[in-house]
Amino acid sequence: MKKDNIILIGMPAAGKSTVGVILAKILGYNFVDSDLVIQEKEGRKLAQIIEAEGVDGFIDIENRINQGIEVEKSVISTGGSVVYGKEAMEHYKNIGKIVYLKVDMDILTKRLKNMKQRGVVMKDGQSLISLYNERSVLYEKYADITIEEGNDTMEEVVAKLLAALS
């Protein structure tokens, strides 16, 4: 298996899907949204899976499905909680470069209006800031490249990412 994929990780609303589609077009790669793969394989929406299986059950499903994604020359946009799955992350390390799209907490708060509808994986009573702090450590642990978004447009983020890849 060639290591020619680019795997995007980061918080919900970091722009993984948007950046991923643009990047795939520029590179002539395929685009895979792992959340959509999960929905397709499970036959239900992320929010429905989380509701039915609970957070831990969803993370197990997400881990299993992500570690089974076998593609080449693809940009893979992952769900924000993918980093909880050790096997999935090891699989991604083996098939490509992992890029962490890093967003500041204040920007994230503005972008994330309806977390429930988006299917954001959070424990009961967990705040966005505690989720951010919990996941940031994992994103940094697995990332080969970290892109600081700041107030950049998605096009500027893509330009930074292309520069980091070359």
Chimera marker file (.cmm) of the C-alpha trace (Angstrom):
<marker_set name="trace">
<marker id="1" x="0.000" y="0.000" z="0.000" r="1" g="1" b="0" radius="0.5"/>
<marker id="2" x="1.456" y="3.343" z="-1.036" r="1" g="1" b="0" radius="0.5"/>
<marker id="3" x="1.540" y="6.207" z="1.440" r="1" g="1" b="0" radius="0.5"/>
<marker id="4" x="0.090" y="8.700" z="-1.022" r="1" g="1" b="0" radius="0.5"/>
<marker id="5" x="-3.057" y="9.734" z="0.851" r="1" g="1" b="0" radius="0.5"/>
<marker id="6" x="-3.614" y="12.914" z="2.825" r="1" g="1" b="0" radius="0.5"/>
<marker id="7" x="-5.693" y="12.465" z="5.972" r="1" g="1" b="0" radius="0.5"/>
<marker id="8" x="-7.250" y="15.564" z="7.526" r="1" g="1" b="0" radius="0.5"/>
<marker id="9" x="-7.917" y="15.594" z="11.270" r="1" g="1" b="0" radius="0.5"/>
<marker id="10" x="-9.150" y="18.324" z="13.586" r="1" g="1" b="0" radius="0.5"/>
<marker id="11" x="-12.122" y="19.638" z="15.517" r="1" g="1" b="0" radius="0.5"/>
<marker id="12" x="-15.621" y="19.715" z="14.028" r="1" g="1" b="0" radius="0.5"/>
<marker id="13" x="-15.971" y="22.893" z="11.913" r="1" g="1" b="0" radius="0.5"/>
<marker id="14" x="-12.198" y="23.103" z="11.313" r="1" g="1" b="0" radius="0.5"/>
<marker id="15" x="-12.964" y="22.930" z="7.590" r="1" g="1" b="0" radius="0.5"/>
<marker id="16" x="-11.737" y="19.386" z="6.933" r="1" g="1" b="0" radius="0.5"/>
<marker id="17" x="-14.400" y="18.611" z="4.311" r="1" g="1" b="0" radius="0.5"/>
<marker id="18" x="-14.167" y="22.011" z="2.592" r="1" g="1" b="0" radius="0.5"/>
<marker id="19" x="-10.360" y="22.019" z="2.514" r="1" g="1" b="0" radius="0.5"/>
<marker id="20" x="-10.379" y="18.343" z="1.532" r="1" g="1" b="0" radius="0.5"/>
<marker id="21" x="-12.552" y="18.858" z="-1.556" r="1" g="1" b="0" radius="0.5"/>
<marker id="22" x="-10.477" y="21.839" z="-2.756" r="1" g="1" b="0" radius="0.5"/>
<marker id="23" x="-7.204" y="19.998" z="-2.098" r="1" g="1" b="0" radius="0.5"/>
<marker id="24" x="-8.402" y="16.872" z="-3.927" r="1" g="1" b="0" radius="0.5"/>
<marker id="25" x="-9.351" y="18.948" z="-6.982" r="1" g="1" b="0" radius="0.5"/>
<marker id="26" x="-5.968" y="20.711" z="-7.036" r="1" g="1" b="0" radius="0.5"/>
<marker id="27" x="-3.990" y="17.449" z="-6.647" r="1" g="1" b="0" radius="0.5"/>
<marker id="28" x="-6.249" y="15.385" z="-8.922" r="1" g="1" b="0" radius="0.5"/>
<marker id="29" x="-6.986" y="13.047" z="-6.005" r="1" g="1" b="0" radius="0.5"/>
<marker id="30" x="-10.214" y="11.385" z="-4.912" r="1" g="1" b="0" radius="0.5"/>
<marker id="31" x="-12.057" y="12.783" z="-1.907" r="1" g="1" b="0" radius="0.5"/>
<marker id="32" x="-13.364" y="10.567" z="0.899" r="1" g="1" b="0" radius="0.5"/>
<marker id="33" x="-15.452" y="11.861" z="3.815" r="1" g="1" b="0" radius="0.5"/>
<marker id="34" x="-15.149" y="9.197" z="6.505" r="1" g="1" b="0" radius="0.5"/>
<marker id="35" x="-18.335" y="10.418" z="8.242" r="1" g="1" b="0" radius="0.5"/>
<marker id="36" x="-20.284" y="9.730" z="5.032" r="1" g="1" b="0" radius="0.5"/>
<marker id="37" x="-18.633" y="6.292" z="4.758" r="1" g="1" b="0" radius="0.5"/>
<marker id="38" x="-19.821" y="5.549" z="8.324" r="1" g="1" b="0" radius="0.5"/>
<marker id="39" x="-23.368" y="6.711" z="7.518" r="1" g="1" b="0" radius="0.5"/>
<marker id="40" x="-23.408" y="4.602" z="4.345" r="1" g="1" b="0" radius="0.5"/>
<marker id="41" x="-22.091" y="1.452" z="6.025" r="1" g="1" b="0" radius="0.5"/>
<marker id="42" x="-24.364" y="1.854" z="9.065" r="1" g="1" b="0" radius="0.5"/>
<marker id="43" x="-27.445" y="2.972" z="7.103" r="1" g="1" b="0" radius="0.5"/>
<marker id="44" x="-28.157" y="5.833" z="9.524" r="1" g="1" b="0" radius="0.5"/>
<marker id="45" x="-27.040" y="9.363" z="10.314" r="1" g="1" b="0" radius="0.5"/>
<marker id="46" x="-24.176" y="10.030" z="12.736" r="1" g="1" b="0" radius="0.5"/>
<marker id="47" x="-26.538" y="11.652" z="15.252" r="1" g="1" b="0" radius="0.5"/>
<marker id="48" x="-28.772" y="8.531" z="15.134" r="1" g="1" b="0" radius="0.5"/>
<marker id="49" x="-25.782" y="6.237" z="15.705" r="1" g="1" b="0" radius="0.5"/>
<marker id="50" x="-24.606" y="8.333" z="18.676" r="1" g="1" b="0" radius="0.5"/>
<marker id="51" x="-28.138" y="8.382" z="20.101" r="1" g="1" b="0" radius="0.5"/>
<marker id="52" x="-28.624" y="4.622" z="19.722" r="1" g="1" b="0" radius="0.5"/>
<marker id="53" x="-25.122" y="3.365" z="20.582" r="1" g="1" b="0" radius="0.5"/>
<marker id="54" x="-23.880" y="6.095" z="22.924" r="1" g="1" b="0" radius="0.5"/>
<marker id="55" x="-20.551" y="7.868" z="22.620" r="1" g="1" b="0" radius="0.5"/>
<marker id="56" x="-18.419" y="4.767" z="23.257" r="1" g="1" b="0" radius="0.5"/>
<marker id="57" x="-20.442" y="2.652" z="20.834" r="1" g="1" b="0" radius="0.5"/>
<marker id="58" x="-20.093" y="5.300" z="18.137" r="1" g="1" b="0" radius="0.5"/>
<marker id="59" x="-16.333" y="5.544" z="18.702" r="1" g="1" b="0" radius="0.5"/>
<marker id="60" x="-16.037" y="1.741" z="18.286" r="1" g="1" b="0" radius="0.5"/>
<marker id="61" x="-17.973" y="1.880" z="14.998" r="1" g="1" b="0" radius="0.5"/>
<marker id="62" x="-15.965" y="4.890" z="13.806" r="1" g="1" b="0" radius="0.5"/>
<marker id="63" x="-12.675" y="3.160" z="14.675" r="1" g="1" b="0" radius="0.5"/>
<marker id="64" x="-13.664" y="-0.059" z="12.874" r="1" g="1" b="0" radius="0.5"/>
<marker id="65" x="-14.880" y="1.667" z="9.709" r="1" g="1" b="0" radius="0.5"/>
<marker id="66" x="-11.944" y="4.102" z="9.495" r="1" g="1" b="0" radius="0.5"/>
<marker id="67" x="-9.355" y="1.340" z="9.846" r="1" g="1" b="0" radius="0.5"/>
<marker id="68" x="-11.043" y="-0.420" z="6.909" r="1" g="1" b="0" radius="0.5"/>
<marker id="69" x="-10.783" y="2.526" z="4.498" r="1" g="1" b="0" radius="0.5"/>
<marker id="70" x="-8.368" y="1.362" z="1.783" r="1" g="1" b="0" radius="0.5"/>
<marker id="71" x="-7.719" y="4.020" z="-0.856" r="1" g="1" b="0" radius="0.5"/>
<marker id="72" x="-4.851" y="5.487" z="-2.876" r="1" g="1" b="0" radius="0.5"/>
<marker id="73" x="-4.280" y="9.049" z="-4.074" r="1" g="1" b="0" radius="0.5"/>
<marker id="74" x="-7.114" y="10.309" z="-1.889" r="1" g="1" b="0" radius="0.5"/>
<marker id="75" x="-7.759" y="13.145" z="0.499" r="1" g="1" b="0" radius="0.5"/>
<marker id="76" x="-9.616" y="11.729" z="3.492" r="1" g="1" b="0" radius="0.5"/>
<marker id="77" x="-11.627" y="14.036" z="5.709" r="1" g="1" b="0" radius="0.5"/>
<marker id="78" x="-12.203" y="12.373" z="9.072" r="1" g="1" b="0" radius="0.5"/>
<marker id="79" x="-14.684" y="12.983" z="11.843" r="1" g="1" b="0" radius="0.5"/>
<marker id="80" x="-13.342" y="15.028" z="14.751" r="1" g="1" b="0" radius="0.5"/>
<marker id="81" x="-13.496" y="12.025" z="17.081" r="1" g="1" b="0" radius="0.5"/>
<marker id="82" x="-11.447" y="9.672" z="14.856" r="1" g="1" b="0" radius="0.5"/>
<marker id="83" x="-8.392" y="10.301" z="17.077" r="1" g="1" b="0" radius="0.5"/>
<marker id="84" x="-10.022" y="8.255" z="19.864" r="1" g="1" b="0" radius="0.5"/>
<marker id="85" x="-9.529" y="5.160" z="17.681" r="1" g="1" b="0" radius="0.5"/>
<marker id="86" x="-5.939" y="3.947" z="18.057" r="1" g="1" b="0" radius="0.5"/>
<marker id="87" x="-6.263" y="1.323" z="15.293" r="1" g="1" b="0" radius="0.5"/>
<marker id="88" x="-7.817" y="3.785" z="12.854" r="1" g="1" b="0" radius="0.5"/>
<marker id="89" x="-5.037" y="6.309" z="13.477" r="1" g="1" b="0" radius="0.5"/>
<marker id="90" x="-2.315" y="3.663" z="13.074" r="1" g="1" b="0" radius="0.5"/>
<marker id="91" x="-3.949" y="2.615" z="9.795" r="1" g="1" b="0" radius="0.5"/>
<marker id="92" x="-3.971" y="6.233" z="8.597" r="1" g="1" b="0" radius="0.5"/>
<marker id="93" x="-0.305" y="6.672" z="9.577" r="1" g="1" b="0" radius="0.5"/>
<marker id="94" x="0.460" y="3.670" z="7.339" r="1" g="1" b="0" radius="0.5"/>
<marker id="95" x="-1.413" y="4.900" z="4.268" r="1" g="1" b="0" radius="0.5"/>
<marker id="96" x="-0.593" y="8.595" z="4.194" r="1" g="1" b="0" radius="0.5"/>
<marker id="97" x="0.315" y="11.897" z="5.774" r="1" g="1" b="0" radius="0.5"/>
<marker id="98" x="-1.877" y="13.095" z="8.634" r="1" g="1" b="0" radius="0.5"/>
<marker id="99" x="-2.612" y="16.820" z="8.605" r="1" g="1" b="0" radius="0.5"/>
<marker id="100" x="-4.061" y="18.555" z="11.655" r="1" g="1" b="0" radius="0.5"/>
<marker id="101" x="-6.174" y="21.597" z="10.778" r="1" g="1" b="0" radius="0.5"/>
<marker id="102" x="-5.805" y="23.614" z="13.952" r="1" g="1" b="0" radius="0.5"/>
<marker id="103" x="-8.423" y="26.224" z="14.819" r="1" g="1" b="0" radius="0.5"/>
<marker id="104" x="-8.449" y="28.574" z="17.793" r="1" g="1" b="0" radius="0.5"/>
<marker id="105" x="-11.192" y="28.083" z="20.361" r="1" g="1" b="0" radius="0.5"/>
<marker id="106" x="-12.831" y="31.490" z="19.714" r="1" g="1" b="0" radius="0.5"/>
<marker id="107" x="-13.132" y="30.846" z="15.963" r="1" g="1" b="0" radius="0.5"/>
<marker id="108" x="-14.464" y="27.359" z="16.658" r="1" g="1" b="0" radius="0.5"/>
<marker id="109" x="-17.167" y="28.713" z="18.964" r="1" g="1" b="0" radius="0.5"/>
<marker id="110" x="-18.381" y="31.036" z="16.182" r="1" g="1" b="0" radius="0.5"/>
<marker id="111" x="-18.433" y="28.234" z="13.606" r="1" g="1" b="0" radius="0.5"/>
<marker id="112" x="-20.070" y="25.554" z="15.760" r="1" g="1" b="0" radius="0.5"/>
<marker id="113" x="-23.659" y="26.661" z="16.119" r="1" g="1" b="0" radius="0.5"/>
<marker id="114" x="-25.566" y="23.385" z="16.321" r="1" g="1" b="0" radius="0.5"/>
<marker id="115" x="-23.339" y="20.622" z="17.634" r="1" g="1" b="0" radius="0.5"/>
<marker id="116" x="-26.112" y="18.059" z="18.155" r="1" g="1" b="0" radius="0.5"/>
<marker id="117" x="-27.280" y="18.285" z="14.534" r="1" g="1" b="0" radius="0.5"/>
<marker id="118" x="-23.695" y="17.955" z="13.297" r="1" g="1" b="0" radius="0.5"/>
<marker id="119" x="-23.262" y="14.717" z="15.233" r="1" g="1" b="0" radius="0.5"/>
<marker id="120" x="-20.454" y="16.038" z="17.417" r="1" g="1" b="0" radius="0.5"/>
<marker id="121" x="-19.266" y="13.283" z="19.757" r="1" g="1" b="0" radius="0.5"/>
<marker id="122" x="-19.384" y="14.681" z="23.288" r="1" g="1" b="0" radius="0.5"/>
<marker id="123" x="-19.927" y="13.070" z="26.649" r="1" g="1" b="0" radius="0.5"/>
<marker id="124" x="-22.992" y="14.213" z="28.607" r="1" g="1" b="0" radius="0.5"/>
<marker id="125" x="-22.292" y="17.540" z="30.251" r="1" g="1" b="0" radius="0.5"/>
<marker id="126" x="-18.993" y="18.008" z="28.418" r="1" g="1" b="0" radius="0.5"/>
<marker id="127" x="-18.210" y="21.567" z="27.340" r="1" g="1" b="0" radius="0.5"/>
<marker id="128" x="-16.701" y="22.542" z="24.008" r="1" g="1" b="0" radius="0.5"/>
<marker id="129" x="-13.567" y="23.839" z="25.743" r="1" g="1" b="0" radius="0.5"/>
<marker id="130" x="-12.988" y="20.556" z="27.603" r="1" g="1" b="0" radius="0.5"/>
<marker id="131" x="-13.563" y="18.621" z="24.346" r="1" g="1" b="0" radius="0.5"/>
<marker id="132" x="-11.089" y="20.934" z="22.589" r="1" g="1" b="0" radius="0.5"/>
<marker id="133" x="-8.461" y="20.457" z="25.310" r="1" g="1" b="0" radius="0.5"/>
<marker id="134" x="-8.972" y="16.677" z="25.355" r="1" g="1" b="0" radius="0.5"/>
<marker id="135" x="-8.681" y="16.265" z="21.585" r="1" g="1" b="0" radius="0.5"/>
<marker id="136" x="-5.928" y="18.821" z="20.856" r="1" g="1" b="0" radius="0.5"/>
<marker id="137" x="-3.377" y="16.564" z="22.570" r="1" g="1" b="0" radius="0.5"/>
<marker id="138" x="-4.416" y="13.634" z="20.362" r="1" g="1" b="0" radius="0.5"/>
<marker id="139" x="-4.452" y="15.687" z="17.152" r="1" g="1" b="0" radius="0.5"/>
<marker id="140" x="-0.922" y="16.879" z="17.885" r="1" g="1" b="0" radius="0.5"/>
<marker id="141" x="0.215" y="13.345" z="18.761" r="1" g="1" b="0" radius="0.5"/>
<marker id="142" x="-0.887" y="11.876" z="15.412" r="1" g="1" b="0" radius="0.5"/>
<marker id="143" x="-0.203" y="14.830" z="13.078" r="1" g="1" b="0" radius="0.5"/>
<marker id="144" x="2.644" y="14.713" z="10.567" r="1" g="1" b="0" radius="0.5"/>
<marker id="145" x="1.846" y="18.320" z="9.618" r="1" g="1" b="0" radius="0.5"/>
<marker id="146" x="-0.045" y="20.968" z="11.611" r="1" g="1" b="0" radius="0.5"/>
<marker id="147" x="-1.683" y="23.865" z="9.780" r="1" g="1" b="0" radius="0.5"/>
<marker id="148" x="-2.592" y="26.841" z="11.981" r="1" g="1" b="0" radius="0.5"/>
<marker id="149" x="-5.722" y="28.317" z="10.407" r="1" g="1" b="0" radius="0.5"/>
<marker id="150" x="-5.877" y="31.603" z="12.293" r="1" g="1" b="0" radius="0.5"/>
<marker id="151" x="-8.356" y="33.853" z="10.471" r="1" g="1" b="0" radius="0.5"/>
<marker id="152" x="-7.402" y="32.466" z="7.066" r="1" g="1" b="0" radius="0.5"/>
<marker id="153" x="-9.951" y="31.741" z="4.357" r="1" g="1" b="0" radius="0.5"/>
<marker id="154" x="-10.244" y="28.098" z="3.278" r="1" g="1" b="0" radius="0.5"/>
<marker id="155" x="-8.255" y="28.952" z="0.117" r="1" g="1" b="0" radius="0.5"/>
<marker id="156" x="-5.444" y="30.348" z="2.280" r="1" g="1" b="0" radius="0.5"/>
<marker id="157" x="-5.531" y="27.216" z="4.429" r="1" g="1" b="0" radius="0.5"/>
<marker id="158" x="-5.238" y="25.080" z="1.271" r="1" g="1" b="0" radius="0.5"/>
<marker id="159" x="-2.277" y="27.206" z="0.088" r="1" g="1" b="0" radius="0.5"/>
<marker id="160" x="-0.533" y="26.710" z="3.472" r="1" g="1" b="0" radius="0.5"/>
<marker id="161" x="-1.207" y="22.973" z="3.278" r="1" g="1" b="0" radius="0.5"/>
<marker id="162" x="0.150" y="22.665" z="-0.280" r="1" g="1" b="0" radius="0.5"/>
<marker id="163" x="3.298" y="24.540" z="0.763" r="1" g="1" b="0" radius="0.5"/>
<marker id="164" x="3.741" y="22.217" z="3.763" r="1" g="1" b="0" radius="0.5"/>
<marker id="165" x="3.305" y="19.117" z="1.561" r="1" g="1" b="0" radius="0.5"/>
<marker id="166" x="5.847" y="20.161" z="-1.094" r="1" g="1" b="0" radius="0.5"/>
<link id1="1" id2="2" r="1" g="1" b="0" radius="0.2"/>
<link id1="2" id2="3" r="1" g="1" b="0" radius="0.2"/>
<link id1="3" id2="4" r="1" g="1" b="0" radius="0.2"/>
<link id1="4" id2="5" r="1" g="1" b="0" radius="0.2"/>
<link id1="5" id2="6" r="1" g="1" b="0" radius="0.2"/>
<link id1="6" id2="7" r="1" g="1" b="0" radius="0.2"/>
<link id1="7" id2="8" r="1" g="1" b="0" radius="0.2"/>
<link id1="8" id2="9" r="1" g="1" b="0" radius="0.2"/>
<link id1="9" id2="10" r="1" g="1" b="0" radius="0.2"/>
<link id1="10" id2="11" r="1" g="1" b="0" radius="0.2"/>
<link id1="11" id2="12" r="1" g="1" b="0" radius="0.2"/>
<link id1="12" id2="13" r="1" g="1" b="0" radius="0.2"/>
<link id1="13" id2="14" r="1" g="1" b="0" radius="0.2"/>
<link id1="14" id2="15" r="1" g="1" b="0" radius="0.2"/>
<link id1="15" id2="16" r="1" g="1" b="0" radius="0.2"/>
<link id1="16" id2="17" r="1" g="1" b="0" radius="0.2"/>
<link id1="17" id2="18" r="1" g="1" b="0" radius="0.2"/>
<link id1="18" id2="19" r="1" g="1" b="0" radius="0.2"/>
<link id1="19" id2="20" r="1" g="1" b="0" radius="0.2"/>
<link id1="20" id2="21" r="1" g="1" b="0" radius="0.2"/>
<link id1="21" id2="22" r="1" g="1" b="0" radius="0.2"/>
<link id1="22" id2="23" r="1" g="1" b="0" radius="0.2"/>
<link id1="23" id2="24" r="1" g="1" b="0" radius="0.2"/>
<link id1="24" id2="25" r="1" g="1" b="0" radius="0.2"/>
<link id1="25" id2="26" r="1" g="1" b="0" radius="0.2"/>
<link id1="26" id2="27" r="1" g="1" b="0" radius="0.2"/>
<link id1="27" id2="28" r="1" g="1" b="0" radius="0.2"/>
<link id1="28" id2="29" r="1" g="1" b="0" radius="0.2"/>
<link id1="29" id2="30" r="1" g="1" b="0" radius="0.2"/>
<link id1="30" id2="31" r="1" g="1" b="0" radius="0.2"/>
<link id1="31" id2="32" r="1" g="1" b="0" radius="0.2"/>
<link id1="32" id2="33" r="1" g="1" b="0" radius="0.2"/>
<link id1="33" id2="34" r="1" g="1" b="0" radius="0.2"/>
<link id1="34" id2="35" r="1" g="1" b="0" radius="0.2"/>
<link id1="35" id2="36" r="1" g="1" b="0" radius="0.2"/>
<link id1="36" id2="37" r="1" g="1" b="0" radius="0.2"/>
<link id1="37" id2="38" r="1" g="1" b="0" radius="0.2"/>
<link id1="38" id2="39" r="1" g="1" b="0" radius="0.2"/>
<link id1="39" id2="40" r="1" g="1" b="0" radius="0.2"/>
<link id1="40" id2="41" r="1" g="1" b="0" radius="0.2"/>
<link id1="41" id2="42" r="1" g="1" b="0" radius="0.2"/>
<link id1="42" id2="43" r="1" g="1" b="0" radius="0.2"/>
<link id1="43" id2="44" r="1" g="1" b="0" radius="0.2"/>
<link id1="44" id2="45" r="1" g="1" b="0" radius="0.2"/>
<link id1="45" id2="46" r="1" g="1" b="0" radius="0.2"/>
<link id1="46" id2="47" r="1" g="1" b="0" radius="0.2"/>
<link id1="47" id2="48" r="1" g="1" b="0" radius="0.2"/>
<link id1="48" id2="49" r="1" g="1" b="0" radius="0.2"/>
<link id1="49" id2="50" r="1" g="1" b="0" radius="0.2"/>
<link id1="50" id2="51" r="1" g="1" b="0" radius="0.2"/>
<link id1="51" id2="52" r="1" g="1" b="0" radius="0.2"/>
<link id1="52" id2="53" r="1" g="1" b="0" radius="0.2"/>
<link id1="53" id2="54" r="1" g="1" b="0" radius="0.2"/>
<link id1="54" id2="55" r="1" g="1" b="0" radius="0.2"/>
<link id1="55" id2="56" r="1" g="1" b="0" radius="0.2"/>
<link id1="56" id2="57" r="1" g="1" b="0" radius="0.2"/>
<link id1="57" id2="58" r="1" g="1" b="0" radius="0.2"/>
<link id1="58" id2="59" r="1" g="1" b="0" radius="0.2"/>
<link id1="59" id2="60" r="1" g="1" b="0" radius="0.2"/>
<link id1="60" id2="61" r="1" g="1" b="0" radius="0.2"/>
<link id1="61" id2="62" r="1" g="1" b="0" radius="0.2"/>
<link id1="62" id2="63" r="1" g="1" b="0" radius="0.2"/>
<link id1="63" id2="64" r="1" g="1" b="0" radius="0.2"/>
<link id1="64" id2="65" r="1" g="1" b="0" radius="0.2"/>
<link id1="65" id2="66" r="1" g="1" b="0" radius="0.2"/>
<link id1="66" id2="67" r="1" g="1" b="0" radius="0.2"/>
<link id1="67" id2="68" r="1" g="1" b="0" radius="0.2"/>
<link id1="68" id2="69" r="1" g="1" b="0" radius="0.2"/>
<link id1="69" id2="70" r="1" g="1" b="0" radius="0.2"/>
<link id1="70" id2="71" r="1" g="1" b="0" radius="0.2"/>
<link id1="71" id2="72" r="1" g="1" b="0" radius="0.2"/>
<link id1="72" id2="73" r="1" g="1" b="0" radius="0.2"/>
<link id1="73" id2="74" r="1" g="1" b="0" radius="0.2"/>
<link id1="74" id2="75" r="1" g="1" b="0" radius="0.2"/>
<link id1="75" id2="76" r="1" g="1" b="0" radius="0.2"/>
<link id1="76" id2="77" r="1" g="1" b="0" radius="0.2"/>
<link id1="77" id2="78" r="1" g="1" b="0" radius="0.2"/>
<link id1="78" id2="79" r="1" g="1" b="0" radius="0.2"/>
<link id1="79" id2="80" r="1" g="1" b="0" radius="0.2"/>
<link id1="80" id2="81" r="1" g="1" b="0" radius="0.2"/>
<link id1="81" id2="82" r="1" g="1" b="0" radius="0.2"/>
<link id1="82" id2="83" r="1" g="1" b="0" radius="0.2"/>
<link id1="83" id2="84" r="1" g="1" b="0" radius="0.2"/>
<link id1="84" id2="85" r="1" g="1" b="0" radius="0.2"/>
<link id1="85" id2="86" r="1" g="1" b="0" radius="0.2"/>
<link id1="86" id2="87" r="1" g="1" b="0" radius="0.2"/>
<link id1="87" id2="88" r="1" g="1" b="0" radius="0.2"/>
<link id1="88" id2="89" r="1" g="1" b="0" radius="0.2"/>
<link id1="89" id2="90" r="1" g="1" b="0" radius="0.2"/>
<link id1="90" id2="91" r="1" g="1" b="0" radius="0.2"/>
<link id1="91" id2="92" r="1" g="1" b="0" radius="0.2"/>
<link id1="92" id2="93" r="1" g="1" b="0" radius="0.2"/>
<link id1="93" id2="94" r="1" g="1" b="0" radius="0.2"/>
<link id1="94" id2="95" r="1" g="1" b="0" radius="0.2"/>
<link id1="95" id2="96" r="1" g="1" b="0" radius="0.2"/>
<link id1="96" id2="97" r="1" g="1" b="0" radius="0.2"/>
<link id1="97" id2="98" r="1" g="1" b="0" radius="0.2"/>
<link id1="98" id2="99" r="1" g="1" b="0" radius="0.2"/>
<link id1="99" id2="100" r="1" g="1" b="0" radius="0.2"/>
<link id1="100" id2="101" r="1" g="1" b="0" radius="0.2"/>
<link id1="101" id2="102" r="1" g="1" b="0" radius="0.2"/>
<link id1="102" id2="103" r="1" g="1" b="0" radius="0.2"/>
<link id1="103" id2="104" r="1" g="1" b="0" radius="0.2"/>
<link id1="104" id2="105" r="1" g="1" b="0" radius="0.2"/>
<link id1="105" id2="106" r="1" g="1" b="0" radius="0.2"/>
<link id1="106" id2="107" r="1" g="1" b="0" radius="0.2"/>
<link id1="107" id2="108" r="1" g="1" b="0" radius="0.2"/>
<link id1="108" id2="109" r="1" g="1" b="0" radius="0.2"/>
<link id1="109" id2="110" r="1" g="1" b="0" radius="0.2"/>
<link id1="110" id2="111" r="1" g="1" b="0" radius="0.2"/>
<link id1="111" id2="112" r="1" g="1" b="0" radius="0.2"/>
<link id1="112" id2="113" r="1" g="1" b="0" radius="0.2"/>
<link id1="113" id2="114" r="1" g="1" b="0" radius="0.2"/>
<link id1="114" id2="115" r="1" g="1" b="0" radius="0.2"/>
<link id1="115" id2="116" r="1" g="1" b="0" radius="0.2"/>
<link id1="116" id2="117" r="1" g="1" b="0" radius="0.2"/>
<link id1="117" id2="118" r="1" g="1" b="0" radius="0.2"/>
<link id1="118" id2="119" r="1" g="1" b="0" radius="0.2"/>
<link id1="119" id2="120" r="1" g="1" b="0" radius="0.2"/>
<link id1="120" id2="121" r="1" g="1" b="0" radius="0.2"/>
<link id1="121" id2="122" r="1" g="1" b="0" radius="0.2"/>
<link id1="122" id2="123" r="1" g="1" b="0" radius="0.2"/>
<link id1="123" id2="124" r="1" g="1" b="0" radius="0.2"/>
<link id1="124" id2="125" r="1" g="1" b="0" radius="0.2"/>
<link id1="125" id2="126" r="1" g="1" b="0" radius="0.2"/>
<link id1="126" id2="127" r="1" g="1" b="0" radius="0.2"/>
<link id1="127" id2="128" r="1" g="1" b="0" radius="0.2"/>
<link id1="128" id2="129" r="1" g="1" b="0" radius="0.2"/>
<link id1="129" id2="130" r="1" g="1" b="0" radius="0.2"/>
<link id1="130" id2="131" r="1" g="1" b="0" radius="0.2"/>
<link id1="131" id2="132" r="1" g="1" b="0" radius="0.2"/>
<link id1="132" id2="133" r="1" g="1" b="0" radius="0.2"/>
<link id1="133" id2="134" r="1" g="1" b="0" radius="0.2"/>
<link id1="134" id2="135" r="1" g="1" b="0" radius="0.2"/>
<link id1="135" id2="136" r="1" g="1" b="0" radius="0.2"/>
<link id1="136" id2="137" r="1" g="1" b="0" radius="0.2"/>
<link id1="137" id2="138" r="1" g="1" b="0" radius="0.2"/>
<link id1="138" id2="139" r="1" g="1" b="0" radius="0.2"/>
<link id1="139" id2="140" r="1" g="1" b="0" radius="0.2"/>
<link id1="140" id2="141" r="1" g="1" b="0" radius="0.2"/>
<link id1="141" id2="142" r="1" g="1" b="0" radius="0.2"/>
<link id1="142" id2="143" r="1" g="1" b="0" radius="0.2"/>
<link id1="143" id2="144" r="1" g="1" b="0" radius="0.2"/>
<link id1="144" id2="145" r="1" g="1" b="0" radius="0.2"/>
<link id1="145" id2="146" r="1" g="1" b="0" radius="0.2"/>
<link id1="146" id2="147" r="1" g="1" b="0" radius="0.2"/>
<link id1="147" id2="148" r="1" g="1" b="0" radius="0.2"/>
<link id1="148" id2="149" r="1" g="1" b="0" radius="0.2"/>
<link id1="149" id2="150" r="1" g="1" b="0" radius="0.2"/>
<link id1="150" id2="151" r="1" g="1" b="0" radius="0.2"/>
<link id1="151" id2="152" r="1" g="1" b="0" radius="0.2"/>
<link id1="152" id2="153" r="1" g="1" b="0" radius="0.2"/>
<link id1="153" id2="154" r="1" g="1" b="0" radius="0.2"/>
<link id1="154" id2="155" r="1" g="1" b="0" radius="0.2"/>
<link id1="155" id2="156" r="1" g="1" b="0" radius="0.2"/>
<link id1="156" id2="157" r="1" g="1" b="0" radius="0.2"/>
<link id1="157" id2="158" r="1" g="1" b="0" radius="0.2"/>
<link id1="158" id2="159" r="1" g="1" b="0" radius="0.2"/>
<link id1="159" id2="160" r="1" g="1" b="0" radius="0.2"/>
<link id1="160" id2="161" r="1" g="1" b="0" radius="0.2"/>
<link id1="161" id2="162" r="1" g="1" b="0" radius="0.2"/>
<link id1="162" id2="163" r="1" g="1" b="0" radius="0.2"/>
<link id1="163" id2="164" r="1" g="1" b="0" radius="0.2"/>
<link id1="164" id2="165" r="1" g="1" b="0" radius="0.2"/>
<link id1="165" id2="166" r="1" g="1" b="0" radius="0.2"/>
</marker_set>
